[in-house]
Amino acid sequence: MNRLSNYQQYYQQACQLELRAIKPGNVGYHANGHGMHVEQFEISAEVSAEALFKPCSSVGERIYKAVKATHEAVGDNTNLGIILLIAPIVEVLERFPEYVDMRPELAKVLSTLSITDAKYAYQSIQLAMPGGMGKVDNQDVAKEPSVTLLEAMQMSAQHDRIAFQYANQYEDIFDHNLPIYRQYLAQWGSQQWAATAVFLSQWLRLPDTLIIRKKGLLKAQEISDMIAPLANRVLASRDPTDHVSDLLSLDNELKQAEINPGTTADITVATVFVALLESDT
């Protein structure tokens, strides 16, 4: 058994925890939505894992093969953002026989991404067809890239929070969300509720960029303001289960309005994945 296969369990566990967490507006065991079912996400986690953690693959190859496996299995974009975030982390895991301080090594991996990695990523985006993608004048994903994957992400960082992580060494995850996860795991004693805390905290700090692409910045900010009172009550509570009914009511309201904070959910998965890796050291 190769070393990377030992880490697959953490990836799949992170995906499962995110599905078990109540995330208003997003698909999970609490409710389907947006024409997608939770079973699609379960299958996506399973089929993408093998490609993501295949030894001796480049970051771009991991991304493309994982997205392709997902597309063939479920025929929908269930995990593009997750795959984009996880693939560079897997590269770090492959380079070191034991877990190391992730962030500086991740910065090195990102700095060595190539134009070929960008080509694979562009092909993946074309295959997944994420919502709200428009055309841009420079390095449009419908065309062949002439820059590295990191450079392409830097160009998109102002408009997409997945790209922002590449451009800023996963700032949201390491500087904000991991401390939140640890705090609420200790406070509430539940991994899935700690994942909910990450999701709510991330969304409180920043409007979701998938919502921005689909609905516009003003609407996205309006939605963030709307969810803030309940999110703050949950985060301030001693027992988050007191708020299940309100969270589910908000979830239904958002889905009825076709509001999906999908980027925030993707960042939550990546946060939980790193947290699980750290807990094993």
Long-range contacts (C-beta under 8 A, 24 or more apart in sequence): 2-55, 3-55, 3-93, 3-94, 3-97, 4-53, 4-54, 4-55, 4-90, 4-93, 4-94, 5-53, 7-53, 7-90, 7-93, 7-277, 8-49, 8-50, 8-52, 8-53, 10-273, 10-276, 10-277, 10-280, 11-45, 11-49, 11-52, 11-53, 11-86, 11-273, 12-45, 12-46, 12-49, 13-276, 14-269, 14-270, 14-272, 14-273, 14-276, 15-41, 15-42, 15-44, 15-45, 15-79, 15-82, 15-269, 16-42, 16-45, 17-191, 17-192, 17-195, 17-272, 18-195, 18-265, 18-268, 18-269, 18-272, 20-192, 20-195, 21-192, 21-193, 21-195, 21-196, 21-199, 21-268, 22-196, 22-244, 22-247, 22-248, 22-251, 23-196, 23-199, 23-251, 23-261, 23-264, 23-265, 23-268, 24-227, 24-247, 24-250, 24-251, 24-254, 24-261, 25-250, 25-251, 25-254, 25-255, 25-259, 25-260, 25-261, 26-199, 26-251, 26-260, 26-261, 26-262, 26-264, 26-265, 30-247, 30-248, 30-251, 31-248, 31-251, 31-252, 31-255, 33-251, 33-255, 33-260, 34-255, 34-258, 34-260, 35-76, 36-76, 36-78, 40-74, 40-76, 40-78, 41-78, 41-79, 43-73, 43-74, 44-70, 44-73, 44-74, 44-78, 44-79, 45-79, 47-72, 47-73, 48-79, 48-82, 48-83, 52-83, 52-86, 52-87, 52-90, 53-90, 55-94, 56-94, 58-114, 58-116, 58-117, 58-120, 59-87, 59-88, 59-91, 59-109, 59-113, 59-117, 59-149, 60-113, 60-114, 60-116, 60-117, 60-118, 60-119, 60-120, 60-121, 60-149, 61-120, 62-87, 62-90, 62-91, 63-87, 63-117, 63-120, 63-121, 63-124, 64-120, 64-121, 64-123, 64-124, 64-127, 67-124, 67-127, 67-128, 68-124, 68-127, 70-128, 71-127, 71-128, 77-128, 77-129, 77-130, 77-131, 79-266, 80-124, 80-125, 80-128, 80-130, 81-130, 81-162, 81-262, 81-263, 81-266, 81-267, 82-266, 82-269, 82-270, 83-124, 84-121, 84-124, 84-162, 84-266, 85-162, 85-165, 85-170, 85-266, 85-267, 85-269, 85-270, 86-269, 86-270, 86-273, 88-113, 88-166, 89-270, 89-273, 89-274, 93-277, 98-281, 99-277, 99-278, 99-280, 99-281, 102-174, 102-274, 102-277, 102-278, 103-169, 103-170, 103-174, 106-169, 106-170, 107-169, 110-150, 110-166, 110-169, 111-150, 113-148, 113-149, 113-150, 114-148, 114-149, 115-145, 115-146, 115-147, 115-148, 115-149, 117-148, 117-149, 118-145, 118-147, 118-148, 118-149, 118-151, 118-152, 119-144, 119-145, 121-149, 121-152, 122-152, 130-210, 131-210, 131-213, 131-214, 131-260, 131-262, 132-210, 132-212, 132-213, 132-214, 133-213, 134-213, 159-209, 159-212, 159-213, 160-209, 160-213, 160-263, 161-206, 161-208, 161-209, 161-263, 161-264, 161-267, 162-209, 162-263, 162-266, 162-267, 165-267, 165-270, 170-270, 172-202, 172-206, 172-267, 172-271, 173-267, 173-270, 173-271, 173-274, 174-274, 176-201, 176-202, 176-205, 177-201, 177-202, 177-267, 177-268, 177-271, 178-271, 178-274, 178-275, 178-278, 181-271, 181-272, 181-275, 182-275, 184-235, 185-275, 187-238, 188-239, 188-240, 190-240, 191-272, 193-240, 193-241, 194-272, 195-268, 195-271, 195-272, 196-234, 196-240, 196-247, 197-234, 197-235, 197-240, 198-267, 198-268, 198-271, 198-272, 199-261, 199-264, 199-265, 199-268, 200-227, 200-231, 200-234, 200-235, 201-231, 201-235, 202-264, 202-267, 202-268, 203-227, 203-231, 203-261, 203-264, 204-228, 204-231, 204-232, 204-235, 208-261, 208-262, 208-263, 208-264, 209-263, 210-260, 210-261, 210-262, 210-263, 211-259, 211-260, 211-261, 214-258, 214-260, 215-259, 223-254, 223-259, 227-254
